[in-house]
Every structure is written in structure tokens, then in C-alpha cells.
Amino acid sequence: MDSFVSLISRHGYSIVFLAVFAESIGLPVPAALAMIAGGALGASGILSLPWVLVICFAAMILGDLIVYFFGRHMGWFLLGFLCKVSANPETCILRSAESFYKRGKSTLLISKFIPGISTMAAPLAGSMRMRLGQFLLYDAAGAAMYALVYAGLGYLFHDFLGVIVHGIETAGRALETVIAASLLFYIGYRIRLYWTHRIYRVVPRAEVNQLTQKMQEEGSLRPFLVDVRSHGYYDSEAERIQGSIRLEPNNLAATVGSLPKDREIYLYCT
């Protein structure tokens, strides 16, 4: 914490901008900490608080616009890449899409405060073809709130932050040991999650020609098709493959028992 705040005090606004921008494009950088430190330094007179807020806002909008356009043109490829650190990438994407389904465009107002959703919101908005003007309106409001909250916390509690920094200096090696142990525990936890869910990373797929041939069969030899497109990519007027049925992806656990047991079942999504 001490070295991070010292770095910001020496290099000023550029460090705040880079930290916030990096988080906005999906990198694991503590933008909230940078904004808190920037606000605290604003209270101390080292930086200007209004400029800290403007720089944080500009960095977020620039980063979000970049991933919005990438999401618009790269779609699920980009979303899958951003979810690589998740134990189950498909679940990561699905949860983010579900948030858009429940809250709509207002997701962008609160997404930056929710780990996981904060990384996925802008590219999801692009992949769902949200209009640019609409995206900018909601994203700008969310970015302004995010910057005001964290920079404001740093500004209001800068004395308390000084006490924390002093405590960290006093703790010395004991804190380093705790951090190292926590890091090792986290790495072990992620490895365990990866190993537990490894079976879900390889999903059997069928070629279109192969499935078309099977659809010519009759009776129990004919495959059973299920449309499980996630929210935002499906609506009541969306076209489906002829002969398929629609199931809500979040209700699969409850409805899987109603599917036929004597036929091959194929799922398709976006």
C-alpha cells in the first residue's frame, strides 16, 4: 500500500489513468485502490481531486469503448477469453448475460461495483448490439458513480489511510508472510477448481452435415433438438431450428427430467 501510494504521489495522474484504464480492458489491476489513493492525495494537496475524477472517468470510458467495439466484432470469442480465469467459462458468460436479462441496460450503472460483471459488461453490451449512444449514456453514468465513490472515499478518509499505511510499515515481515500464505492458498484453490471442472471444458460437438443426416431418421433414431440460447440473444420472436424446442438455460436443472430418455439430445446456443 505504501509503495503504491508513493508511486502515485511521484508520477501523479498518469498512474491513476493507467491503473483505471487497465482494469477497464479486463486486466487484473486494482483500479479502486488507485482511485482511493488519488482521492487521498487530493485531500493532501498533492493532486487535484477534480482532475483525479476527470482522469478516472476518461480512462474508464476509453477502456470500455475499446472492449465494447471488440465485443461487437468478436462476440463470444472475446467473452470466452475474458472468462478464461473462471473455473467454468461458459457459466461466467451465462451469469453476466443473465444480469443483462434481469436488469437490462441499467446493468451498466452498477456493473463496475460487481466483480466479474465489471469485466464482462462492456463487451457483452457490444456483442448484444446495444446502440453506441445508449451504451455511452449508461456507461458514463456508471463510470461517474464508480469514480466518485472510490475517489471520494480516499478524500474523506485520507487520515485513516495514513494510519493503515503506518500500520503496514510496523507489521513488516509478518504482513508479507500473511500475504504470501494467502497467495499460495488462492493458487491452490484455483488449481483445485480447475481440476474439478476440467470435464466441462471439453464439450462434444456435432457437425451440421452430420446432424442434418440424423434429422432425416424417424422415431427414436431422430435427434431431439433443444434451443438454449442465453438471454439477450433470444426473444419470443427469434427463429429456431425446425423441430427444436426452447428451454431457458437457467432452468435446465429443473426441466432436464422432462426430456426424452430414448433419443439423442443436441443443444444449440449462440
C-alpha positions as CSV (number, residue, x, y, z in Angstrom):
1,M,0.0,0.0,0.0
2,D,2.8,2.4,1.0
3,S,4.8,1.8,-2.2
4,F,1.6,2.1,-4.3
5,V,0.6,5.4,-2.8
6,S,4.2,6.7,-3.1
7,L,4.2,5.7,-6.8
8,I,1.1,7.7,-7.4
9,S,2.4,10.7,-5.5
10,R,5.6,10.7,-7.6
11,H,4.0,10.1,-11.0
12,G,0.6,11.6,-10.3
13,Y,-2.2,11.4,-12.8
14,S,-0.6,9.0,-15.3
15,I,-0.5,6.2,-12.8
16,V,-4.2,6.7,-11.9
17,F,-5.1,6.8,-15.5
18,L,-3.2,3.6,-16.5
19,A,-4.5,1.7,-13.5
20,V,-8.1,2.6,-14.2
21,F,-7.7,2.0,-18.0
22,A,-6.1,-1.4,-17.4
23,E,-9.0,-2.6,-15.3
24,S,-11.5,-1.3,-17.8
25,I,-9.9,-3.5,-20.6
26,G,-10.0,-6.6,-18.4
27,L,-6.5,-6.7,-16.8
28,P,-6.3,-7.6,-13.1
29,V,-5.3,-4.2,-11.9
30,P,-6.7,-2.6,-8.6
31,A,-8.3,0.5,-10.1
32,A,-10.4,1.0,-7.0
33,L,-7.2,1.3,-4.9
34,A,-5.7,3.7,-7.4
35,M,-8.8,5.9,-7.2
36,I,-8.8,5.8,-3.4
37,A,-5.1,6.7,-3.3
38,G,-5.8,9.5,-5.8
39,G,-8.6,10.9,-3.7
40,A,-6.4,10.7,-0.5
41,L,-3.6,12.6,-2.3
42,G,-6.2,15.1,-3.5
43,A,-7.1,15.7,0.1
44,S,-3.4,16.2,0.9
45,G,-3.0,18.8,-1.8
46,I,-0.5,16.6,-3.8
47,L,-3.1,16.0,-6.6
48,S,-6.2,17.9,-7.6
49,L,-9.3,16.0,-6.8
50,P,-11.3,17.3,-9.8
51,W,-8.6,16.3,-12.1
52,V,-8.4,12.8,-10.5
53,L,-12.1,12.4,-11.1
54,V,-11.8,13.6,-14.7
55,I,-8.9,11.2,-15.4
56,C,-10.6,8.2,-13.8
57,F,-13.8,8.9,-15.8
58,A,-11.9,9.3,-19.1
59,A,-9.8,6.2,-18.5
60,M,-13.0,4.1,-17.9
61,I,-14.9,5.4,-20.9
62,L,-11.9,4.9,-23.2
63,G,-11.3,1.3,-21.9
64,D,-15.0,0.4,-22.0
65,L,-15.3,1.8,-25.6
66,I,-12.4,-0.4,-26.7
67,V,-13.9,-3.6,-25.3
68,Y,-17.4,-2.6,-26.4
69,F,-16.2,-2.4,-30.1
70,F,-14.2,-5.6,-29.7
71,G,-17.3,-7.3,-28.3
72,R,-19.3,-6.0,-31.2
73,H,-17.0,-7.6,-33.8
74,M,-15.5,-10.6,-31.9
75,G,-18.6,-11.6,-29.8
76,W,-18.3,-14.8,-27.8
77,F,-14.6,-15.3,-28.7
78,L,-13.7,-12.2,-26.7
79,L,-16.2,-13.1,-23.9
80,G,-14.7,-16.6,-23.6
81,F,-11.2,-15.1,-23.5
82,L,-12.1,-12.7,-20.7
83,C,-13.7,-15.6,-18.7
84,K,-10.6,-17.9,-19.0
85,V,-9.7,-17.3,-15.4
86,S,-13.1,-18.6,-14.3
87,A,-13.4,-22.3,-13.2
88,N,-16.2,-22.6,-15.8
89,P,-16.0,-20.1,-18.7
90,E,-19.5,-20.8,-20.0
91,T,-21.0,-20.2,-16.6
92,C,-19.1,-17.0,-16.3
93,I,-20.6,-15.7,-19.6
94,L,-24.0,-17.0,-18.7
95,R,-24.2,-15.2,-15.4
96,S,-23.2,-11.9,-17.0
97,A,-25.8,-12.4,-19.7
98,E,-28.4,-13.2,-17.0
99,S,-27.6,-9.9,-15.3
100,F,-28.4,-8.1,-18.6
101,Y,-31.6,-10.1,-18.9
102,K,-32.8,-9.2,-15.4
103,R,-31.7,-5.6,-15.3
104,G,-31.4,-4.6,-18.9
105,K,-29.3,-1.5,-19.7
106,S,-29.2,-0.5,-16.1
107,T,-26.6,-3.3,-15.5
108,L,-24.1,-0.8,-16.8
109,L,-24.9,1.6,-13.9
110,I,-23.8,-0.9,-11.2
111,S,-21.5,-3.4,-13.1
112,K,-18.3,-1.7,-12.1
113,F,-19.1,-2.5,-8.4
114,I,-19.6,-6.2,-9.1
115,P,-16.5,-8.4,-9.6
116,G,-16.8,-10.5,-12.8
117,I,-19.7,-8.5,-14.2
118,S,-17.4,-5.4,-14.3
119,T,-15.1,-7.1,-16.8
120,M,-17.9,-8.6,-18.9
121,A,-20.5,-5.7,-19.1
122,A,-19.0,-3.6,-21.9
123,P,-18.1,-6.4,-24.3
124,L,-21.5,-8.0,-23.6
125,A,-23.2,-4.8,-24.5
126,G,-21.2,-4.7,-27.7
127,S,-22.0,-8.4,-28.6
128,M,-25.7,-7.8,-27.9
129,R,-25.6,-4.9,-30.4
130,M,-26.6,-2.2,-27.9
131,R,-26.7,1.1,-29.6
132,L,-23.5,3.2,-29.1
133,G,-25.3,6.3,-27.8
134,Q,-27.3,4.2,-25.4
135,F,-24.2,2.4,-24.2
136,L,-22.3,5.7,-23.7
137,L,-25.2,7.2,-21.7
138,Y,-25.4,4.3,-19.2
139,D,-21.7,3.5,-19.1
140,A,-20.8,7.2,-18.4
141,A,-23.3,7.3,-15.5
142,G,-21.8,4.1,-14.1
143,A,-18.2,5.3,-14.5
144,A,-19.1,8.6,-12.8
145,M,-20.5,6.8,-9.8
146,Y,-17.6,4.5,-9.6
147,A,-15.1,7.3,-9.7
148,L,-17.0,9.5,-7.2
149,V,-17.4,6.6,-4.7
150,Y,-13.8,5.4,-4.6
151,A,-12.0,8.8,-5.0
152,G,-14.5,10.3,-2.6
153,L,-13.7,7.6,0.0
154,G,-10.0,8.3,-0.4
155,Y,-10.7,12.0,0.0
156,L,-12.9,11.7,3.1
157,F,-10.8,9.1,4.9
158,H,-7.3,10.1,3.9
159,D,-6.3,10.4,7.6
160,F,-7.4,6.8,8.2
161,L,-5.5,5.6,5.2
162,G,-2.4,7.2,6.7
163,V,-2.9,5.1,9.9
164,I,-3.3,2.0,7.7
165,V,0.0,2.7,5.9
166,H,1.8,3.3,9.2
167,G,0.3,0.0,10.5
168,I,1.6,-1.8,7.4
169,E,5.1,-0.4,7.9
170,T,5.0,-1.5,11.6
171,A,3.8,-5.0,10.7
172,G,6.7,-5.5,8.3
173,R,7.5,-9.1,7.6
174,A,4.5,-10.5,9.4
175,L,2.3,-8.9,6.8
176,E,4.5,-10.3,4.0
177,T,4.1,-13.8,5.4
178,V,0.4,-13.5,5.6
179,I,0.2,-12.2,2.0
180,A,2.4,-15.0,0.7
181,A,0.4,-17.6,2.5
182,S,-2.9,-16.2,1.2
183,L,-1.4,-16.1,-2.3
184,L,-0.4,-19.8,-2.1
185,F,-3.8,-20.7,-0.7
186,Y,-5.5,-18.9,-3.6
187,I,-3.3,-20.6,-6.2
188,G,-4.1,-24.0,-4.7
189,Y,-7.8,-23.1,-4.6
190,R,-7.8,-22.2,-8.3
191,I,-5.9,-25.3,-9.2
192,R,-8.5,-27.4,-7.4
193,L,-11.4,-25.6,-9.1
194,Y,-9.7,-26.1,-12.5
195,W,-9.2,-29.8,-11.9
196,T,-12.7,-30.3,-10.5
197,H,-14.4,-28.7,-13.5
198,R,-12.0,-29.9,-16.2
199,I,-14.6,-32.2,-17.7
200,Y,-16.8,-29.2,-18.6
201,R,-14.0,-27.5,-20.6
202,V,-14.4,-30.0,-23.4
203,V,-17.9,-30.0,-24.9
204,P,-18.7,-32.7,-27.5
205,R,-19.8,-31.0,-30.7
206,A,-21.7,-32.2,-33.8
207,E,-21.1,-31.1,-37.4
208,V,-24.0,-29.5,-39.2
209,N,-24.0,-32.1,-42.0
210,Q,-23.8,-34.9,-39.5
211,L,-26.8,-33.6,-37.6
212,T,-28.8,-32.9,-40.8
213,Q,-28.4,-36.5,-41.8
214,K,-29.6,-37.7,-38.4
215,M,-32.6,-35.4,-38.6
216,Q,-33.8,-37.5,-41.6
217,E,-34.3,-40.5,-39.3
218,E,-37.6,-41.5,-37.8
219,G,-38.7,-42.4,-34.3
220,S,-36.2,-42.8,-31.5
221,L,-33.3,-42.5,-34.0
222,R,-34.2,-38.9,-34.7
223,P,-32.3,-36.5,-32.5
224,F,-34.1,-34.2,-30.1
225,L,-33.0,-30.6,-30.5
226,V,-33.1,-28.0,-27.7
227,D,-32.6,-24.2,-28.1
228,V,-30.7,-23.0,-25.0
229,R,-29.6,-19.6,-26.3
230,S,-28.8,-17.2,-23.4
231,H,-30.8,-14.1,-22.6
232,G,-30.0,-11.2,-24.9
233,Y,-29.5,-13.5,-27.9
234,Y,-33.1,-14.9,-27.8
235,D,-36.5,-13.3,-27.7
236,S,-40.1,-14.6,-28.3
237,E,-39.9,-13.8,-32.0
238,A,-36.5,-15.4,-32.6
239,E,-36.3,-18.1,-35.2
240,R,-35.4,-21.7,-34.2
241,I,-34.2,-24.7,-36.0
242,Q,-37.3,-26.6,-37.3
243,G,-38.4,-29.3,-34.8
244,S,-36.5,-27.9,-31.8
245,I,-37.9,-26.8,-28.5
246,R,-36.9,-23.8,-26.4
247,L,-35.7,-24.2,-22.8
248,E,-34.5,-21.4,-20.5
249,P,-30.8,-22.1,-19.9
250,N,-31.1,-21.2,-16.2
251,N,-33.9,-23.7,-15.7
252,L,-32.1,-26.7,-17.3
253,A,-31.7,-28.4,-13.9
254,A,-35.5,-28.3,-13.3
255,T,-36.6,-29.2,-16.8
256,V,-34.0,-31.8,-17.8
257,G,-36.2,-34.6,-16.4
258,S,-38.9,-33.8,-19.0
259,L,-36.6,-34.5,-21.9
260,P,-36.9,-37.9,-23.7
261,K,-34.7,-40.7,-22.4
262,D,-34.7,-42.8,-25.5
263,R,-33.3,-40.3,-28.0
264,E,-30.0,-38.4,-28.5
265,I,-30.3,-34.8,-27.3
266,Y,-28.5,-32.0,-29.0
267,L,-28.3,-28.5,-27.5
268,Y,-27.6,-25.4,-29.5
269,C,-26.9,-21.8,-28.5
270,T,-25.4,-18.6,-29.8
